[in-house]
Amino acid sequence: MELTETNIVYYLLENGFVTLESVVDGDFAVVESSRRNRNFKVIRKHSPGLFVKQSRSKNRAGHSSLQYEATLYQLMQSSPALTTLAPFVPAYRHYDAQSDILIVGLLQGGLDLYTHHARRQTFPPESAASLGRLLGCLHRHKRPALMTGKEQPQIGGAIPWIFSFCTAPSYPSEFLSDGNIEMLDIVQSYPQFLEALTRLTPLWRSDTLIHNDIRLENCILCPVAESGGQTELKLVDWELAMFGDP
């Protein structure tokens, strides 16, 4: 099933995430915010909202990055080794393997740091401090502590592809923008850049859980209910998380 703004209501009704009464009463609105995945914000006034993601395609092995992300969200809520991360991520709600659909709690009123900084025309130290605390908590999760039980086999730890750029200068162009491709072409034209990457490669450590896609758009400032304007930072899009170098 391919979700759209029109049919997503039927999917949510069938799976018990909304009631017919709430839809009829108008306590239901959908905003599409698709990018690499199909993304939908389900906004509700009297019940918690939902954020619904559906992958557009699976990789060659037939595995979905959304399935991997769903597994991590579940572990953060249930595994003693990872539950300290639960306050920093959206609440996991559901994963549908057949249709490759992930549902998490909507970060109501959330604003990504890119938009936040652009609106304020400055980089407030308090938001930087929040990000530092979040990453500090994340990077305390060392690989040995996560190697027991079911967690370790499900978390990758390959050396990032950029390091292989030195010996085999190719890159996954289908995942890069034209600007990134041009930048990599420039790097390739300077031998000293490739030499620096070659020196860095053996220094990479795969001993800590890392998000692996840290950018301002994935860092969401959310208002804390009844707190007088206080905010908390959440980190979203865990599809690329892995063991790596903090």
N, C-alpha and C positions, 0 to 999 in steps of 0.2 A: 504494500500500500504506500503510495506516494502522498505525503501530507501536503495540503494547501491551506490557505486561509479559510477556504470554504468548508472543506471536509474534516478539518481537525476536530471540530466540535463532536462529530459522530464518533471519532476514534476515542476521544476522552469520555464520552457518554458510555460507550461499550465497555470501557475498562474501569469505570467507576470513579473517575477523577473529578467529574462534575455531575450535577444532577439536572434533570430536565427542568425542574422548578427554577433553579438558579439561572438557567439560560433564558427561560421565558420571562423571568422577572428582570432581566437585564444585567444580572451580576456576572457578566461574561463579555470580555472583549479580547480580540486577537490582534497583535501587531507583528507583522513579519519583519525579521531582521537578518535575513539570510546572508551568509558569506560563503565560506568553503563548504559548510553544511547548510541544510535547511533549518533555519532557526525561527522559533515563534515564541513571543511573549504572551502568555495567557493572564490577563489582568482581571482581578476580582476585587470587589469592595468588601465583602463580608466573609471571605475565605482566603486562605493563602494562595497566592498566584503561582504559576508554573512557568518553567522555561523548558521548551521542547526542542530537541535537536534530532535531526535525521540525516544520516550520512548520504551523500550523493553517490558514492561508489565504495567498493571494498578493494583492498589491496590484492596483490597477486596471490597471496596465500589464502585469500578468502576470509581473512580476519578483519574486523572493523576496529578502527581507533576509538570509536564510541563504546564498543564493548570493553575495551581496555580501560577507558576512562570510567565507565560504570563500575568496573571491578575495583578501581582505586577508591572511588567514592564509598563503596560498600565497606572496604577495609578501613577507611578512615572513621567509619561509624561503628565498626564492630571489633576490629583487631586491637588488642591492648597496646601493641607497638606503635599504632598510628592514630589512636583516638585523640591525642593532643592537637591534631591538625583539624579536627572536626569543626571548631569554631571559625576557622578561616576559609571554609569552602561552603558552597550551597548544599542544602540538605538533599541527599539522594532520595528519589521517589520510585523510579521504575526503569527497567531496561527490557525492551522487546527485541529479542534476538532475530526473530523472523523478519520484522520490518526494519530492524536496525534503528530503533528509536530510543533515545535517552531522555528521561524526564527528571529534572531537579527543581528545587524550590526557586521561585522567582525572587531576585534580590530587589524587592520593592523600593522604589525611590533611589536605587543605586546609580552612581555616576562614575564612569571609568576615569582614571587619573589623567589621561590625555585630554579629555573634555574639561575636566576640573581645572587643570592648569591653564588651558586655553582661555577659559572664561575669566579666570582671575588674573591672567597675564603675569603670572609669577609661579614659583615653585615653593609652596609653603613648607617650612621645615617639619611641621607636624605630620603631614602626609608622608614625607620621606622617612620620618621616624617610625611611623606605622608600618611601612613597607620593610624597614630594617628589622623590626621585631618579628614580622611574619616570616621573613626569610631566615632569620636566626632560629626560629622554632622549627622550620622545615629542615634546615641543614643539620640539626642535632640528631636527625634520624639516620644513624649510621647503618651501613649494610649488614654488619654482623648481627645486629639486633633484629633485622628483618629477614634473616635467612632461615628461620625456623618456620614450621607449619606450611601453610599454603601460600604465603605472601611472596617469597623469594622467586619461585619459578615464573610468576606473573609480572615481574618488574624487570624491564630490560636494562642493559648496561653496556651497550656497544659504544666504541669510540665514535664521536661525532664525525659525520662524513666530511666536514671541512678539512680534517687532518689528512684524509686520503687524497685531497686535492693536490698535494705536493707531488705524489708519485703517479697518480692517475687523474690528471686535471679534467674531470668531468663533474657535473653536478645535476641534481634532479630538477631540471628546468621547468617541469610541469608544476612545481610547488613554489617557484620564485617569480617575483615581478620582473618586468623589463629593467627596472632600475637596479635590482639586485644582480641580474645577469650581467649588466654593463659593469657594475662594480667588480664582480669576480673576474671579468675579462681584463680589467685594469690590473687587478692583483696578479693575475697570471703573467702579465707582461713585465713585471718587475721581479727579477731573480731574488733580490734581497727579501721580499715578502715571503716567497716560497721557502727560502732558507730559514726564516724565522719560524714559520709553521713547522718545518722539519725539526727544529730544536725544541719546540713546545710539545710535540707529539708524545714523547716518552714521559713527560711530566704530568700528563692527564691521569687523574685518579678516579676510579669508579667505586667510591666507598661511601657515598652519601646520596640520599634521595634528593633529586633536583626536579624542578618543574619543567625546565628545558624549553620554555616558551615565554619567558618573562618579558613583557612589554606593557606599556602603560594601559593599553586597551584591555588587558586581562586582569588588571588590578582595579577592583570596584569598591568605591567608598559608599557605605550604606548607612543611613540614619539609624540610630539606636532608639527604639520606641521609648517615649516618655523620659528622655534623657536631657532635654533642654538643648538640643542641637548637636549633641555628640555624634561621632561617626565611628564605624569600625571598617576595617579593610578585609575584603574577601579576594581570593585568588581563584580564577575560573579557567576553563579549557585545559584539562590535565591529560589530553590525548597523547602528548609527547613525553610525559614524565618518565624518569629513568634513574638508575644509579649513575652518578657522575661526580664531577668535581665542584665543590661548593664555591 
